[in-house]
Amino acid sequence: FTQEEGGIVVPRQLPDALTMMKNSLQAGHTLDKAMQVIANEMPDPLALEFRETVEELHLGVPVKRAMENFSNRIIDENVNIFVAALLVQREIGGNLTELLGNLSHTIRERFRIEQEVHSLTAEGRISGYVVGALPIVLAIIINMLQPEYLAPLYQTETGLMLLKGAVVLNIVGFWAIRKVC
């Protein structure tokens, strides 16, 4: 887990927490009791955040404000979706357990697709790095075998300009590969 801008990123624990909350609600617990179950049963850091939210609720903070505080403490778009869905459900009504089950499934699928995309683009990333490093490696090898062959490249003004341009284009290529893949 990483710390970003004063909040905690806890994306991988959220689907399990939502499933646990759904099961607690199906067992007859109220929303704050379901959150208390998560606070007691889940590992930190997510349990700590739910614990703080439950404490806010017990101190009389309205559910909407407590959930907004929860969303502000955790930096994750999935948490924002969860909080928004929970608040909309509280205003409009509906089956909260079904909502939590669907949301948990959706978040798990998002993680799966994200991992799949990452693995499918791995070959492209590695190929890009190899192609980007190839001119540098070849220049070193050629310079070791026949130093006079590349001497005009770094001994003349035109050669230095070409070398600088090649370095800039290589850096841009590395950057583009990282952004695309």
QUIQUI-V908646 format. One record per pair of residues at least 12 apart in sequence whose ideal C-beta (glycine too) atoms are under 6 Angstrom apart, sorted by the first residue. I is the first residue (numbers start at 1). J is the second residue. Records with the same first field share a line. If there is no record, write none. Layout:
I=J + J
This chain:
1=45
4=75
7=73 + 74 + 75
8=45 + 74
9=75 + 76
10=45 + 46 + 74
11=76 + 78
13=46
14=78 + 107
15=104 + 107 + 108
17=38 + 42 + 46
18=100 + 103 + 104
19=104
20=38
21=34 + 38 + 100
22=97 + 100 + 101
24=37
25=96 + 97
26=97
32=54 + 57
35=50 + 53 + 54
36=54
38=50
39=51 + 54
49=73 + 74
53=66 + 70
64=87
67=83
71=83
78=107
85=99 + 103
121=181
124=181
125=181
128=177
132=170 + 173 + 174
